[in-house]
């Protein structure tokens, strides 16, 4: 026979356990968010705090309404390391996506996990016979793939804007390959093919705002 | 008896039987047709004009979701069915890659299109982003048509024709006062299709100086797009072999 007091005690402990579990999960999520935010801000902060020179960079911002890329120039501090430069460039592009009144709205806090460079074999690239250029492997975050509006046009514009921005500021980049959370993936959000390697010059075939749409 | 002796006996028996049963004489060969004095050009069967319509997505692959919560796979299917009816009403033969809500791999879509040897292949998509109709052709560079093409780049032999078809559809949509944007894209299974091919992505109409805001699901908007595409394909019927 279980006494009433024991029953009350049992239920009180059960409730206390549930509350503690919920509290711990919440604490864990907050800590994870804080760590992610720190990791995202690292290259930009590195560029600013380490006294790196401010450079004028060209970014290609998509416009969903006329299916074009618009060039925007900005002065931003760029780190010396090329990988960090590429990441800072793309993070600044993400800021343009997030900005109020964006022509390619996408609400994603951390869109780029990392950017790696691989040498393109000689004769394969487009930067002359002696230099095959570099392939930029852009590791997108899963959050970007989720936030990306689905459709051929919006997905293609996202990829082209990244490729054009990288190629404009780092001319040695001749090819671009995309991963999501470090893994190969079939499409960005159901349409644009991520299994292939893109030529950076593909983005140059995009019409300017004056030539696109009607 | 050894096997060699048995074989010799068999051969001898067959030769005896053949001597006793000689072959019947062959029937006389038919008389050669008299050669006409004037020979005209050979009669060539005109190539069939078939349009392949691929309703993108389907089954577990839902595609995009519109602001009204309607799935892209449903819009593409209904739009494709509407296009098929209109094209057939204009005497154009149509093959659809899917006619119901079913899973279909890109490779199966390409197989259907390639087996049909269509005069035009239209891949129908829908998106909630942008305005009007987006036309896309493969991002592959044009290449010469060869007997065997790599599966991943088979469309490269048709890119020039695909661009012409895109231009016809662009003109027809512009004539219908529907905003159009043109682009190149890499979307499965476009690069593996061996016919002139265009992806037609319908987006909502954003209100402007000449256009009135309309959602993708607006029936009159869909009809005006289908009518324009049909007009373009009628024009293509007389142009595609040039």
Interface residues (C-beta under 8 A of the other chain):
Chain A: X64 X65 X66 X67 X68 X149 X150 X151 X152 X153 X154 X156 X186 X187 X189 X190 X191 X192 X193 X196 X198 X202 X205 X206 X207 X212 X213 X214
Chain B: X57 X61 X63 X64 X65 X72 X125 X126 X127 X128 X129 X130 X131 X132 X134 X136 X139 X174 X179 X180 X181 X182 X183 X184 X185 X186 X187 X188 X199 X201 X203 X206
